[in-house]
Amino acid sequence: MFYPLFSLFTNEIRRYSTIARQPRQVDLVNENIRASHVLLINNGKKEEMSTRDAQKIADEQGQDLVLVQANGNPPVAKIMDWGKAKFEAQKRQKEQRKNQKVVQVKEVRMSPVIDSGDFETRKKAAIKFLEKGNKVKLNLRFRGRMITHQDIGREVLERMAEELDDIAKVEQRAKMDGRQMFLVLAPRKAK
């Protein structure tokens, strides 16, 4: 009767124990430096010394001993304010993420036998996507016997690309993929 409940409980314990076993990223600062000797960079001077002596110098200056290059022979350490350096690095990463522009591919679906009104509507949608800086994938679906007239579909896609030529460039020419033909447009100027 209680077995299913017990089984759920043990599965949860197993899951949390595997999470707890994962090693944490430890900053190689001060007492976390395991090397016996380091090449210390302090005020532009390079000097090889024991880690203990380098730590004493850092403590006298009220700074941290930071391992800059752990793979070096001997490892390279520097005296700096670690909290301030870490904060500045996080600030730079945040700024880079903020300035990063994610380009999305928006899809506009059409048919080979599209009417002029529908064509204009799809064209307006594509213009809106391109002005926002997104790429546009013009997707043309062939249904039934339409597949035998791929040339008509290609003409529709090329006509759309031609009409959007002032704001978009063709990134990928018309190409068949199963019962669909598609063409990819990219905006001319990145926003």
ZAMI-397194 format. One record per residue (C-alpha): residue number from 1; x, y, z. Coordinates in steps of 0.02 Angstrom, whole numbers, plus 32768, in hexadecimal, padded with zeros to 4 digits. Each point is the difference from the previous one (the first is absolute). Layout:
<pts>
<num: NUM, east: X, north: Y, up: Z>;
...
</pts>
This chain:
<pts>
<num: 1, east: 8000, north: 8000, up: 8000>;
<num: 2, east: 808A, north: 807B, up: 8030>;
<num: 3, east: 807D, north: 7FC0, up: 7F7F>;
<num: 4, east: 7FD6, north: 807B, up: 7F72>;
<num: 5, east: 8011, north: 8092, up: 8078>;
<num: 6, east: 80A6, north: 7FBD, up: 8042>;
<num: 7, east: 803D, north: 7FE9, up: 7F4D>;
<num: 8, east: 7FD8, north: 80B6, up: 7FD6>;
<num: 9, east: 805B, north: 8039, up: 809C>;
<num: 10, east: 809E, north: 7F9D, up: 7FD8>;
<num: 11, east: 8001, north: 8041, up: 7F4C>;
<num: 12, east: 7FFC, north: 80B3, up: 8043>;
<num: 13, east: 8090, north: 7FDA, up: 8077>;
<num: 14, east: 8066, north: 7FB7, up: 7F6F>;
<num: 15, east: 7FDE, north: 8099, up: 7F96>;
<num: 16, east: 8035, north: 807C, up: 8087>;
<num: 17, east: 809B, north: 7F9B, up: 802C>;
<num: 18, east: 803B, north: 8006, up: 7F4B>;
<num: 19, east: 7FE6, north: 80BD, up: 7FFE>;
<num: 20, east: 8062, north: 8010, up: 80A3>;
<num: 21, east: 8091, north: 7F99, up: 7FB9>;
<num: 22, east: 801E, north: 8075, up: 7F6E>;
<num: 23, east: 80A1, north: 8063, up: 801C>;
<num: 24, east: 7FEE, north: 80B9, up: 801C>;
<num: 25, east: 806A, north: 8080, up: 7FA5>;
<num: 26, east: 8080, north: 8040, up: 807D>;
<num: 27, east: 8059, north: 80A4, up: 7FE0>;
<num: 28, east: 80BC, north: 7FEB, up: 8008>;
<num: 29, east: 801A, north: 808C, up: 807E>;
<num: 30, east: 8067, north: 800A, up: 80A1>;
<num: 31, east: 7FF4, north: 7F5A, up: 8062>;
<num: 32, east: 7FB3, north: 7FA2, up: 7F6C>;
<num: 33, east: 80A5, north: 8006, up: 7FA1>;
<num: 34, east: 804E, north: 7F53, up: 800D>;
<num: 35, east: 80A6, north: 801F, up: 7FA7>;
<num: 36, east: 809D, north: 8007, up: 806C>;
<num: 37, east: 8056, north: 8086, up: 7F96>;
<num: 38, east: 7FB9, north: 8089, up: 7F93>;
<num: 39, east: 8040, north: 8085, up: 7F89>;
<num: 40, east: 7FC2, north: 809E, up: 8057>;
<num: 41, east: 7FD5, north: 809B, up: 7F9B>;
<num: 42, east: 7FFF, north: 8096, up: 8075>;
<num: 43, east: 800E, north: 80B6, up: 7FC8>;
<num: 44, east: 8045, north: 7FCC, up: 7F56>;
<num: 45, east: 8088, north: 7F92, up: 804D>;
<num: 46, east: 8007, north: 7F44, up: 7FE2>;
<num: 47, east: 804C, north: 7F94, up: 8088>;
<num: 48, east: 7FFA, north: 7F46, up: 8025>;
<num: 49, east: 7FDD, north: 7FD6, up: 80B7>;
<num: 50, east: 7FA3, north: 7F8A, up: 8071>;
<num: 51, east: 7F44, north: 8013, up: 8009>;
<num: 52, east: 800B, north: 8020, up: 80BC>;
<num: 53, east: 8075, north: 8096, up: 7FE6>;
<num: 54, east: 7F93, north: 8045, up: 7F74>;
<num: 55, east: 7F68, north: 7FF1, up: 8072>;
<num: 56, east: 805C, north: 8063, up: 8089>;
<num: 57, east: 8027, north: 808B, up: 7F84>;
<num: 58, east: 7F4A, north: 8006, up: 7FC8>;
<num: 59, east: 7FC4, north: 8006, up: 80B4>;
<num: 60, east: 8078, north: 808F, up: 8028>;
<num: 61, east: 7FB7, north: 8064, up: 7F6F>;
<num: 62, east: 7F4D, north: 7FD5, up: 8033>;
<num: 63, east: 7FE1, north: 7FAC, up: 7F57>;
<num: 64, east: 7FDF, north: 7F4E, up: 7FC2>;
<num: 65, east: 8078, north: 7F86, up: 7FAF>;
<num: 66, east: 7FAA, north: 7FC7, up: 7F60>;
<num: 67, east: 803C, north: 7F71, up: 7F91>;
<num: 68, east: 7FFA, north: 804A, up: 7F50>;
<num: 69, east: 8047, north: 7F6E, up: 7F9D>;
<num: 70, east: 7FF5, north: 7F59, up: 805A>;
<num: 71, east: 804E, north: 7F9B, up: 7F72>;
<num: 72, east: 80A4, north: 8061, up: 7FFD>;
<num: 73, east: 80A2, north: 7FB7, up: 8041>;
<num: 74, east: 8005, north: 8047, up: 8085>;
<num: 75, east: 7F4B, north: 803E, up: 800B>;
<num: 76, east: 7FED, north: 80BD, up: 7FEC>;
<num: 77, east: 7FB2, north: 8061, up: 8090>;
<num: 78, east: 7FD5, north: 80B7, up: 8010>;
<num: 79, east: 7FD8, north: 8071, up: 8092>;
<num: 80, east: 7F5A, north: 805B, up: 7FE9>;
<num: 81, east: 7F58, north: 8025, up: 804F>;
<num: 82, east: 7FA4, north: 7F61, up: 7FCE>;
<num: 83, east: 7F51, north: 803B, up: 8030>;
<num: 84, east: 8012, north: 809D, up: 7F97>;
<num: 85, east: 8048, north: 7F9F, up: 7F6A>;
<num: 86, east: 7F74, north: 7F7F, up: 8009>;
<num: 87, east: 7F7C, north: 8089, up: 8009>;
<num: 88, east: 804B, north: 805A, up: 7F69>;
<num: 89, east: 8002, north: 7F5D, up: 7F9C>;
<num: 90, east: 7F49, north: 7FDF, up: 802A>;
<num: 91, east: 7FD5, north: 80B3, up: 7FCF>;
<num: 92, east: 8058, north: 7FEB, up: 7F56>;
<num: 93, east: 7FA5, north: 7F5C, up: 7FDF>;
<num: 94, east: 7F59, north: 804F, up: 802B>;
<num: 95, east: 8024, north: 8092, up: 7F8B>;
<num: 96, east: 8030, north: 7F87, up: 7F73>;
<num: 97, east: 7F5F, north: 7F9E, up: 8016>;
<num: 98, east: 7F9D, north: 80A3, up: 7FFE>;
<num: 99, east: 8050, north: 8039, up: 7F5D>;
<num: 100, east: 7FEB, north: 7F56, up: 7FAE>;
<num: 101, east: 7F7B, north: 7FF9, up: 7F78>;
<num: 102, east: 7FAB, north: 7F58, up: 7FE8>;
<num: 103, east: 7FCE, north: 7FEB, up: 7F4A>;
<num: 104, east: 7F65, north: 7F96, up: 7FEB>;
<num: 105, east: 7FC0, north: 7FAD, up: 7F63>;
<num: 106, east: 7F4A, north: 802C, up: 7FE4>;
<num: 107, east: 7F99, north: 7F98, up: 7F88>;
<num: 108, east: 7F84, north: 8040, up: 7F7F>;
<num: 109, east: 7F97, north: 7F76, up: 7FB1>;
<num: 110, east: 7FBB, north: 800D, up: 7F50>;
<num: 111, east: 7FB3, north: 7F95, up: 7F78>;
<num: 112, east: 8031, north: 7FF4, up: 7F48>;
<num: 113, east: 7F51, north: 803B, up: 7FD0>;
<num: 114, east: 8002, north: 8099, up: 8072>;
<num: 115, east: 7F8F, north: 8092, up: 7FD2>;
<num: 116, east: 8044, north: 80B1, up: 7FF2>;
<num: 117, east: 7FAA, north: 803C, up: 80A0>;
<num: 118, east: 8046, north: 7F71, up: 8066>;
<num: 119, east: 80AA, north: 801D, up: 7FB0>;
<num: 120, east: 7FFF, north: 80B5, up: 803A>;
<num: 121, east: 7FCD, north: 7FCC, up: 80B0>;
<num: 122, east: 8091, north: 7F83, up: 8009>;
<num: 123, east: 8074, north: 8085, up: 7FBA>;
<num: 124, east: 7FCD, north: 807B, up: 808A>;
<num: 125, east: 8020, north: 7F7B, up: 8084>;
<num: 126, east: 80AC, north: 7FDC, up: 7FB7>;
<num: 127, east: 8029, north: 80BA, up: 7FFD>;
<num: 128, east: 7FCF, north: 8010, up: 80B7>;
<num: 129, east: 8071, north: 7F6D, up: 8030>;
<num: 130, east: 8092, north: 8041, up: 7F99>;
<num: 131, east: 7FF3, north: 80B0, up: 804A>;
<num: 132, east: 800F, north: 7FB4, up: 80AF>;
<num: 133, east: 80A4, north: 7FB0, up: 7FC8>;
<num: 134, east: 7FC2, north: 7F4D, up: 7FF0>;
<num: 135, east: 801E, north: 7F8A, up: 7F70>;
<num: 136, east: 7F68, north: 7FC7, up: 7F9C>;
<num: 137, east: 7FE5, north: 7F51, up: 7FBE>;
<num: 138, east: 7F82, north: 8002, up: 7F72>;
<num: 139, east: 7FAF, north: 7F55, up: 8004>;
<num: 140, east: 7F99, north: 7FC2, up: 7F6C>;
<num: 141, east: 7F98, north: 7F61, up: 8018>;
<num: 142, east: 7FCD, north: 7F93, up: 7F6F>;
<num: 143, east: 7F5F, north: 7F9F, up: 8017>;
<num: 144, east: 7FC4, north: 7F72, up: 7F94>;
<num: 145, east: 802D, north: 8012, up: 7F49>;
<num: 146, east: 804C, north: 80AD, up: 8019>;
<num: 147, east: 80A8, north: 7FA9, up: 801A>;
<num: 148, east: 800C, north: 7FE1, up: 7F45>;
<num: 149, east: 8008, north: 80BE, up: 7FE3>;
<num: 150, east: 8097, north: 802D, up: 8069>;
<num: 151, east: 802F, north: 8088, up: 7F83>;
<num: 152, east: 7F64, north: 8064, up: 8030>;
<num: 153, east: 8030, north: 7FF5, up: 80B8>;
<num: 154, east: 80B1, north: 8037, up: 7FDA>;
<num: 155, east: 7FBC, north: 8097, up: 7FA1>;
<num: 156, east: 7F94, north: 8033, up: 8095>;
<num: 157, east: 8096, north: 7FF8, up: 8077>;
<num: 158, east: 8072, north: 805E, up: 7F89>;
<num: 159, east: 7F7B, north: 8086, up: 7FE4>;
<num: 160, east: 7FF4, north: 8019, up: 80BD>;
<num: 161, east: 80BE, north: 800B, up: 800F>;
<num: 162, east: 8004, north: 807B, up: 7F6F>;
<num: 163, east: 7F7D, north: 8072, up: 8050>;
<num: 164, east: 805D, north: 7FFD, up: 80A7>;
<num: 165, east: 80AA, north: 801C, up: 7FAE>;
<num: 166, east: 8012, north: 80B2, up: 8044>;
<num: 167, east: 7FF9, north: 7FC7, up: 80B7>;
<num: 168, east: 8037, north: 7F4A, up: 7FF5>;
<num: 169, east: 8080, north: 7F93, up: 7FAB>;
<num: 170, east: 7FEA, north: 7F4A, up: 7FD1>;
<num: 171, east: 8064, north: 7F97, up: 807A>;
<num: 172, east: 7FCA, north: 7F58, up: 7FBA>;
<num: 173, east: 7FB6, north: 7FE6, up: 7F53>;
<num: 174, east: 7F5C, north: 7FA2, up: 7FE4>;
<num: 175, east: 8018, north: 7F4A, up: 8032>;
<num: 176, east: 7F8D, north: 7F69, up: 8009>;
<num: 177, east: 7FEA, north: 7FA2, up: 80A3>;
<num: 178, east: 7F82, north: 7F74, up: 7FEC>;
<num: 179, east: 7F5C, north: 8050, up: 7FCA>;
<num: 180, east: 803A, north: 80AE, up: 8031>;
<num: 181, east: 806D, north: 8081, up: 7FAB>;
<num: 182, east: 8052, north: 8088, up: 8067>;
<num: 183, east: 806B, north: 809A, up: 7FEB>;
<num: 184, east: 805A, north: 805E, up: 808C>;
<num: 185, east: 800F, north: 80BE, up: 8004>;
<num: 186, east: 8070, north: 8065, up: 8073>;
<num: 187, east: 7FF1, north: 80BA, up: 8026>;
<num: 188, east: 8079, north: 8070, up: 7FA0>;
<num: 189, east: 8033, north: 8069, up: 8095>;
<num: 190, east: 800C, north: 7FB8, up: 80AF>;
<num: 191, east: 7F9D, north: 805C, up: 8083>;
</pts>
